[in-house]
Amino acid sequence: MKIAVFSDTHDNKENLKKALSFLKKEEIKILIHCGDVAGLDTLEYLLENFEGKIFLVLGNVDRDYQLKEKIREKERKNLKVFSDFGEIELENKRLAFSHFPERAEELAKTGKYNIVFFGHLHYPEEKKIKKTKLVNPGNLANLYFKPTFLIYDLSNDKLELKFLEKLN
């Protein structure tokens, strides 16, 4: 099974559209978003254009009280929203995700997870803490760094960084 990992969309719907088109073509049905979707209209666009399950952790841009409450109102069977961090298990792999690098590093240090995803920095990064991979997919917004996201193949534990500009 392959899953996608996005972060830091910051209301860039054109880039989101391109990334979602790729996911549809690849038949990817699980998406982890590491925060900073930004506006409710972008979240609505994501919900309307992705047919699978979405796990979303709130980022600093999403944490405005009113916005946070409105995002929570959107929670439904295909969207699960987490405040500080989320954790899921898929194909016997324990995954955690947070927006903030410091929190992600704390999670990785527990040794409970195979991989921990995070955002906020806008650039892709991968390192290892003990046996846990700590990975940032970059950003979809095209802010400061080129837009990227990850595809994670759980069957062989391979991560593939996708550069949006290279997608057809």
HUGI-V335351 format. One record per residue. N is the residue number from 1. SS is DSSP state (a for helix, b for strand, c for the rest). OMEGA is omega in degrees with one decimal (NA if undefined). Layout:
n-><N,N>
ss-><SS,SS>
omega-><OMEGA,OMEGA>
//
This chain:
n-><1,2,3,4,5,6,7,8,9,10,11,12,13,14,15,16,17,18,19,20,21,22,23,24,25,26,27,28,29,30,31,32,33,34,35,36,37,38,39,40,41,42,43,44,45,46,47,48,49,50,51,52,53,54,55,56,57,58,59,60,61,62,63,64,65,66,67,68,69,70,71,72,73,74,75,76,77,78,79,80,81,82,83,84,85,86,87,88,89,90,91,92,93,94,95,96,97,98,99,100,101,102,103,104,105,106,107,108,109,110,111,112,113,114,115,116,117,118,119,120,121,122,123,124,125,126,127,128,129,130,131,132,133,134,135,136,137,138,139,140,141,142,143,144,145,146,147,148,149,150,151,152,153,154,155,156,157,158,159,160,161,162,163,164,165,166,167,168>
ss-><c,b,b,b,b,b,c,c,c,c,c,c,a,a,a,a,a,a,a,a,a,a,a,a,a,a,c,c,c,b,b,b,b,c,c,c,c,c,c,a,a,a,a,a,a,a,a,a,a,c,c,c,b,b,b,b,b,c,c,c,a,a,a,c,a,a,a,a,a,a,a,a,a,c,c,b,c,c,b,b,b,b,c,c,b,b,b,b,b,b,c,c,b,b,b,b,b,b,c,c,a,a,a,a,a,a,a,a,a,c,c,c,c,c,b,b,b,b,c,c,c,c,c,b,b,b,b,b,b,c,c,b,b,b,b,b,b,c,b,c,c,c,c,c,c,c,b,b,b,b,b,b,b,c,c,c,c,b,b,b,b,b,b,a,a,a,c,c>
omega-><175.9,174.7,176.7,176.9,178.0,168.9,169.7,177.2,177.2,174.8,176.8,-175.2,178.5,178.3,177.0,179.2,-179.7,179.6,179.3,176.6,176.8,-179.8,179.3,179.5,-179.0,179.8,177.6,-171.3,177.4,-178.9,170.2,176.2,-174.4,169.5,-175.9,167.6,176.0,-173.1,178.5,179.7,176.3,175.8,177.1,179.1,178.6,-179.1,-178.6,-172.1,174.0,-173.1,-175.5,-178.2,-179.9,173.5,-174.0,171.9,-177.4,175.6,-178.7,178.3,-178.4,-168.5,171.6,-171.2,-177.4,178.9,179.2,179.4,179.0,175.9,179.1,178.1,-179.7,-177.5,179.1,-171.7,179.1,178.2,174.4,-176.5,178.0,-179.8,-173.0,177.6,175.9,174.1,178.4,174.3,179.0,178.5,178.5,174.6,177.5,-177.2,172.9,-179.9,179.1,175.6,-168.2,-178.3,-178.7,179.5,179.1,178.5,175.4,179.5,-179.8,-178.4,179.0,-178.3,-177.7,-170.4,172.5,-177.9,175.8,178.2,176.7,-179.7,172.3,-173.8,177.6,176.1,179.9,-178.2,174.6,172.8,-178.6,172.6,-171.8,-178.5,-174.2,172.6,177.5,-166.6,173.4,-178.8,-174.3,-177.5,174.3,-170.4,-173.2,177.3,177.0,-178.7,179.3,-179.0,-179.0,170.5,-176.9,164.7,179.6,177.5,-176.8,-176.2,179.7,176.6,-178.8,175.1,178.5,178.0,180.0,173.9,-175.3,-177.9,-178.2,179.2,176.6,NA>
//
